Amino acid sequence: VKSPRYRRRTFLQGLGLGAGFLPLLDPHEAPAQTAGFPTRLITITWTNGVIPNQFYPAAGALGTLPPLLAPLEPHKSKVLALRQTNAANSPIDLKVMIDKNETYTGHGAYPALLTGTWTGTIEMPSAEAPSIDQLIANDLVTKGVASPLLNLGARPYSSSTTWKSAGAKNTAQTDPYKVFNSLFSGVPTMPGTPMPTPGTPTVDPLKVRRKSVLDFVGGELDQFANGLGSEDRTKVQSHIEAIAQLEARLAGMSGAAGSGGTGEGTPVGTGCAAPTLPSNKPNFNDVNNYPAHVAATLAVAGAAVKCDFARCITIDLIDDGGGNSLTFPWLGISNDDYHAIAHLGEAGYASKAPIDVWFMQQVAALVADLAATPEGNGSVLDNTCILVTNDMNEGANHWVGQVPYLIIGSAGGFFKQGQTVTLPRNVPNNQLLTSVCHAMGLMVPSIGAYPGDLDSVLRA
Amino acid sequence: VRSIPSLLVLALAALGCTGEIGSGGPPSVGGAGGTLVASGGSGATGPAGSGGNSGASAGSSGGSAGIGSPGSGGASGGTPPSGTGGSAGTPVGDPNAAGPMPLRHLTSREYRNSVLALVNDRSLAENDVPSETSNPTFEYYPFRQPGSVGVVEAESLQLAAEAIAKNVAANVTTLLPCQPANAGEEAGCARTFIETFGRKAYRRAPTPAEVSRLETLYGEGRTTLGLDFRGAVALLVEAILQSPAFYYLDPRDSGPAEIDPNGNVVKLGGTSLASRLSYFLWGAPPDDDLLTTAESGGLATVDGVTSAARRLATDMRARDMMADFADDLLDLDILQSRGKDPETYPAYGLPLQEAMREEVRRYATAVVFDGDAKLSTLLTSTSTFVNGSLAALYGIPGVNGDTFGPATFPAGQRGGLLTLAGFLANTGSADGSVPPRRGKFVYARMLCTELPPPPNEIPAVTPPMPGLTTRARFELHDQNPCATGCHSILDGLGFAFENYDGIGAYRTTEEGAPVDAASSYAFDDVNPVPFAGAVALGAVLAAEPLAQACFAKQWLRYALHRQEVSADEASLDTATSVFRSQGGSIPELWVALATSRTFRYRAPASDEVLP
């Protein structure tokens, strides 16, 4: 029997820590990827469905975008939309929920969106497998990338789109200032400022101190795990792995952004700059500060990608599983909350449309940020796949069939761009997720219960 | 052919049948007793939601002390137990059984209280360490559920420990049990510190191996890190605060394990029981008195535990615990994130929200520690504490400013915990009341009963219009057969609160029509019990066996920090009986729970290697 200590060491070695310098920017092999540049996945999710007849563009090359996608108009050459062949609706079903007779239970759909699995109850939904961000991150770790995964959120959750493993959701970091402190301390705030030379032996007292303490804590945890029952040991194992990740991040700091990129043109990390956050941290519990919260979250996500501090980022903008959680006073909508408006169906579309557009504006801000950052002969956006999705078809029907998914950015040339691809209806979301994994270089045959992929229709 | 319903529900939103979500961390509010850390956040972002509410929902629709059959394992279980419905006063469970004690880490509240006890530092805010957020659906399990530690949490602990260590470094002398006169005495003093501080932090004597590893770290601090003596002591504090022996409540003891073959359960060792007891009754670590008692075997008997529990229950720290319990029960940590329409409720803002939360804390604490401590008083008392903004909401004249003072509700308008504005605002919508939401709270949290799942298609509630009260709109809705399932259950309870608007202000008319808050509910599923409004409902609940049993069950959950399982049944039955026989005394219920079999013993975990 391996001791936990041994497992931790193995884990560290898996992160490349045994070999001294940690190559964060290890170029890995992926189909159709711009040589030398990492591909990134950013998922952006929110709740309460869309207004279908204002969301799905006509088949073929993208013309003027429908109202709910209008904020993406300047970037539509980077957009891949999906719709049914014969109807203005999504072709993608959360079939794993429908299989379990959970047909109109979209409020519990978050676990299914990125895992292609679903279990539990609508009030306590869960996943039966890791989500694709986790799977891709696990794969990247074996390829020597230190901390590829970043899970962010802007409103608390009863649920989550990101799952570490069956039944174990990843915690989203809801404080962008903490992410900032964690990732960007020491990063110049202006692009173009030289980064520290990789490998330069500088003695950072904080780093040395943290190394000592983390090593101690890891050792204590290893001892602590001995003799525990299996469920409890799993909890401690998670903690042990977290400590190893922090150690890896610490080691990786010395060779972070600015070192990589073997392709032609602008190297990776040239656009790396700490994001600008308001100097006085807003009270994010206050509904009125939700726009600032979302903006800061997306700014941190964008900078993390540009600096190559993360490769897979999930962003749950809101998990509004019901009730009274969010009004939109900055849109003049404060007498009803988002959920209640969504429940009105068509009667509420006049209020819901501006909200949906506002959410898409936030996505567009991140898109613009990445598109404006050169990388190689294109932009960071070109090497990224932003996957936008929602927990249900439409806010009143709660249907988990025909759930919207949108892809922005080609992930290094993998996905078609500037068009709407049509598919027959009732495609399980598993197949889309599998293709996203393929775009990210993880060549799995299936995600969740349904095999197959959509490569043949989605690949450029 | 799949049909897509075009017109669905506002009511489902109102019901929360589908899992409504609030958000954001709690506002910053001082504890009612003031001895422990503040329960509120620091205006930071919403908590990282480390645990979520994963507890199984217990069913007990029939009996007064019924308990679910075993879920898949306490707090982490996700299998809803089926209700069995025990009968009042007749223990049906195995009196020798005890439930599991899954490993868990300290909650944010407990972590900060522990830091306070260790180094007298209250600089950390709720979200500075891994924190838990309530599920705002008024789920059946109301209490904090710490999750596992991932990178986000580990880093949070790292930063918190670094911040505390920095403060400690500036003030090491006060922590040290010795003052080295020269460099030659420093290592010895460091060892003494490790042993004494380690005992406080780990809530038991550190093992020789633990002492040795900490000494190694001290040595590393002095050499590799180039720290002076004080700096290296601060380094030890930083490391200890991240150690599992500090951060986790470990059910294990040094051994040998004392196994009772009757029920195949393990008796908690003295120091483990001391921690369980103090985190239950104080939300804080054992003091030296309790730890010493535990180490000398003083908690080995029921009498010993009784006496320790009685001492803890009268300490100031128990006041904060009571306030925290009420705060959790009412999900007040999400109050601040409830969006309200500023036109409808111009008075509603952060100061009023904080005042509402503070009132609940003071109200609950005063009932237990300055009153007769009975459930009936908690559900009926007309004595409260208000500041200026709350007094304005309640129509209490002559109170101004931010300072809280004692007050009495305007006659006939309020009485009991469920008539406080914090509860009413938290269960109101953005611009009005939502009877089923308030009803669901009573149903789930005060009666511990569980709803059937909502139907897929529910027609909308009639929108507000002149001449139609909220109640009238929902009554129209309730006549619809497919909405009857939930609403016939929820609205009967929820209509009792119709005298309060969406933020809890008292009203007698609405939309030009008189408000009718008279209602009834069949607690036994057969005979409707009438009540004239929320004040009357409080008295009805206090006398209702189902509500008494539920209250005891909520405290069992709070004490054990997990969802109940069938092995807890006899312990809960006994505690409930004591609770009733003592006139509904809340402190007597605490003592009964602390001395119960399932609190003092535990079922070994599967695969566990007992020492």
Interface residues (C-beta under 8 A of the other chain):
Chain A: T103 Y104 T105 H107 G108 G120 T121 I122 E123 M124 S126 S147 N151 G153 A154 R155 P156 Y157 S158 S159 S160 K164 G167 A168 K169 N170 T171 A172 Q173 T174 D175 P176 Y177 K178 N181 S182 P205 V208 R209 R210 S212 V213 L214 F216 V217 G219 E220 L221 Q223 F224 N226 G227 L228 G229 S230 E231 D232 R233 T234 K235 V236 S238 H239 A242 I243 Q245 L246 K281 N283 F284 N285 D286 V287 H293 I318 D319 D320 G321 G322 G323 N324 S325 L326 T327 P329 S334 N335 D336 D337 H339 A340 H343 L344 G345 E346 A347 N393 E394 A396 N397 H398 W399 G401
Chain B: R2 I4 P5 S6 L7 L8 V9 L10 L12 A13 A14 L15 G16 C17 T18 G19 E20 I21 G22 S23 G24 G25 P26 P27 G41 G43 A44 T45 G46 P47 A48 G49 S50 G52 N53 S54 S57 G73 S76 G78 P80 P102 L103 N127 P130 T133 N135 P136 T137 E139 G147 S148 V149 G150 V151 V152 E153 A154 E155 S156 Q158 L159 A161 A209 E210 R213 L214 L217 E220 G221 T224 L225 L235 E238 A239 Q242 S243 P244 A245 Y248 D250 R252 I334 Q336 S337 R338 G339 K340 D341 P342 E343 T344 L350 G428 S429 A430 D431 R437 P453 N456 E457 A460 P604 A605 S606 D607 E608 V609 L610 P611
